[in-house]
Amino acid sequence: MRQSHIAVIGAPMDLGAGRRGVDMGPSAVRLAGLHEKLAALGYEVEDLGNVVVDQPESAPEGSSHARYLPQIAHTCGRLADMVERAANDGKVPLVLGGDHSVAVGTVSGMSRHFHRDSRKLGLLWIDAHADMNTPESSPSGNVHGMPLACCIGLGPGELTRLPGYSPAIEPASVAIVGLRSVDEMERLNVRGTGVHPFTMRDIDERGMRAVIQEAIHFVSLGTAGFHLSFDLDAVDPADAPGVGTPVRGGITYREAHLAMELVCDSGLMVSSEVVEVNPVIDEANRTALLAVELLTSALGKRIL
């Protein structure tokens, strides 16, 4: 990390998810000692509070193909502004989700920050799911299954044009790590857009070190650095039980830490977010504690 000042931003949104509870994720991660542990690494930590989020109970669901789309777009727009201001002030934005649709806001804000200087942003997406559905392909209509597609210019204009241009990220500058649950129609977007996918089979056969190093190569090639978007459901439910959409057979505890340590070694991460922590189904805040552990590994914590 080139900067020593971290700006924490909460995005307590669960409008994009099919299961309630991830709106409490930011509080759970803060409660798990995030600020204290980052400060112990030598960072100056400033908590900017939470972005304002509409509540599902007071908002119309809207189209069944993209539920709560206007409200999600408004929230992501507010988040993008907060992220961009923090980056412009020389701070490293760290966003706490919320469901993964908040990534459209985070990525849009960081993309605008670099775009004004004609520089590009890379995106390292660690997730069990591709999140590359569109309203036409989504079997559920839940927008948290669409954010990566929106970031590369596919999907509803309310989200794809959030930065003021589209795409926010070039597909060739995106790597997805940890894939193991992809919808049938969604596969066409993963295969055909030019993003770089790494499935659990790649990790099994090649090992996390080789996979994450290749992923970092792709997201840093021709970019000013990369944003890390970490969905905790990438980790196996045995170690991360409290997530929005758990899927068996995920990244192990040590593989996740190794990935974060290699992210730190690269020195190219310019912002980050952790999403989909759901305290309602967690066990004694284990998943939020893991999120803090992984963030500290990405930000410089070492065994020795």
N, C-alpha and C positions, 0 to 999 in steps of 0.2 A: 504494500500500500504506500502510495506516495504522500498521502496526507495523514495527519495525526488527529484530526478532528472528525468525529463520527456524529452524524445527525440521525437520530432514531425517529421514525415516523410510523405511527400505528395506522393500519387500514382495516378496521374491524367490520368487514363486509362478508355476509354470507348470501347475498342476493343471487350469486351465480351458482350456488351449490344446491344439490338435491336434498342434502341432510343438514339440519340446523346445528349450530354450535361453534363453527369456526370463527364467528364474530368475536368470540372470547379468547381467540388465540393470542392477540397482542398482549392482553393482560396476563395470560399464563406465562408467556415468554419473559415479560418484565418481572413477574413474580419469581421466576426461576433464577434471578440474579444476573440478568444480562448486563445492566449498567456497571455493577460492581466488578464483574469479571473482565469487561472490556477496559475499565479504568485500571485494573491490576496489570494489564498488558501495556500500560503507558498511554492509552488514548484519552483524549478529552472527549467526553460524551455529553451531548446535548439532546434532550428529549423534546421534540417539537410537538408532542401530543398526538392526537388522532385526527385523521381527516373526517369530515362530516359525512355520514352515511345515512341514506334513507332506510327506514325500517320496512321489512316486507309486510307487516301487518297494516301499515298505513299507505301502501302503494299498490296500484293495480298490477297484476302479474303480466298483462300484455300478451303478446304472441306466444303460443305454445312452442314455437320454433326457436325463440330466444327470449326466455322469461326475464322480466325486469330490465330489459335492454336500456331504456332511457335512463333509469336510475343508476345502472352500472356505469353508463357513459358519463353521467354527471359526476359521480364519485371519482371515476378514473381521471376526469379532467381536473378536478380539484387536487387529486394526488399528484398528477403530472406537474402542476404548478408548484407544489411544495417541494417536490424532488428537484425540479430545475433550479429553484431559488437556492436550495441547499448546495447543489453542485456549483452554481455560479459563485457562491460565497466561499468556495474552496473546501467544502466539507464532503465527506463520504456518506451518501444516503444509505441508510439501512432500514428497509421497510419490513414491518411485521404484519403478515396477513392473519386472518382473512382468507377467503377462497382465492384460487389462483387467477381469477379474472382481474385482480388488482394489478397483476403484472403489466397489463396494457397501460395503466397509468404510470407505473414506475419506468417502464421502458420508453414510453413517449417523452417523459420528462428528461431522462438521460440522453435520449436521441437528440432532442432539441438543444440541450446543453452543448453537445459536440457539433451539431449541424451548423450552428452559427459561425463556427470556424472552419467549415467545410471538412470536418472530420467525421468518421463513422464509428458506430458502436458495435461491438460483438455481443453475442448472447449465449451463455452457457446455461442450458435448461436441464436440470436434474429432476427426473420425474418418472413415475411408473407409466404415465400416460403421455401421449403425444400432444394433447390439447390443441389439435389441429383440425377439429371439426368446424363446420360452418352451419348456419341455420338450416341449410338445405340437407346436410349430411348427418346432423346430430340426431341420435335416437332418443335423446332425453329433452333437448331444448335448454339444457343447463349451460350457461355461458362460461362456467369455469372449465368446460371442455373445449373452448374456442380461443383462448387468449394468444397462444403462439401463432395460430393462423392469422389473427388480427394484426399481430406485430409485423408479419411479413406481407401484409396487404390483402389478405383473403378474409371475406366476411362482411358484416354490416358496416356501412360507412361511418356510423356514429363512433365506432371504435378504430377502424383502419385509418381514418383521417384525423385522429385525435391530436397528433403532433402539429397538424397544419399541412402535412404532406403525407405521402404514402409511397413505399412502406417505411415504417420507423426503423426497421432492420433489414438489410439485404439477406435473403435466404442463405447465401453462401457463407455468411458470417454467423450462422446459428449451428450449434451442436446440441443434440438431445442425448442424455446419458441415463441409462437405467430402464429403458422401455421394456414393458412386459404386458401391457394391456392396451391394444389399439383397436378401435372400431373398424368394421369391415370397409365402409366407404372412406373413412379417415385415412386408410392406408394409401389411397391414391394421392392424397395431399403430401403425405410423408415421403412417398417415393418420387413424386413428380415435381416438387418445388425447388429442389437443390439444397435443402437442409441436410445436415450430417447426422444421421441417427446411429446410436450405439445401443443395442439391446442387451438384455441380461445374458443372452448367449455369447455376445462379444466379450462381456466381462468374464464369464465362466471360462471361455476358451483362451483369452489373451491376458486376463488379469486387469485389475483396476488401473495399475500404473500405466500400462501401455494405452489403455482406452482414454484415460483422462488427459494424458499428455498429447495424444492426437487431437482430442477435442479442443484443448487449449490452443493448439496450433491453428486449427481452423478459425476459432473465434477471435484470435489475435492477429490474423493475417490481414494486413491493410487497415486495421482499426486502431483507434486511440486507446483501446482497452476493452474489457468485457464486463457486462453485468451478469452476476450470478443469480439465477432464479431457482431456489431449492424448494421443491415440494416434498414435505417430509414423508409422503407415501412412497417415495423412491426407496426408502429404507424398509426392510422386512418388518411386517407387523409384530414379530417377536420382540423387536427392539423399539418400534414406534407404533404402539397400539392405538394411540389417540390421533387419528388422521381422518380427513374427510372421506376418502375412498380407499380403504386398505386393500392391498392385493398381495397374496402369498408369493414367496420366492424372490424377495427383493435384495437390495444391497445390504451387506452385513454391517454391523457396528464398526468394525475395523476398516472395511472397504470405504465406508463413508468418511471416516476420519482421514484415511490416506488421500482420498480425493480432495478434501479440503486443505490438507497440508501441501499438496501439489499445486493447488490453486494459489495458496500463499507464496510458495516458492517462485511462481511465475512472475509475481510483482505486477500483474496486469489487471487485476480486478479493480474496477472503479466504483462499483456500487453492488448492493446485494439485497436479497429479500428471502425470507423464509415464510412459507404459506401452508395452509391446510392443517394447522394444529387445532385439534378439536378436544378441549378439556372435558366435554360432556361424556365422551366415551374413553377418556384416557385413564391411566392407572397411576394415582398419586403424582400427577403432573410429569410422568416419565418422559413423554414426548417433547414437552416444552423444555425440560432439562437437557434432553438430547439436542434440541435445536440450539440452545445456548452453547453446549459443548462444541458442536460443529462450527458455529460462527466463530468461536474463539480460535479453533484450529485454522480456519480460513484467514484469520486476522493475526496469526503469529504465535499462538501457543504451541510449545514444543514439549516433548517428554523430557529432554535434557537441554 
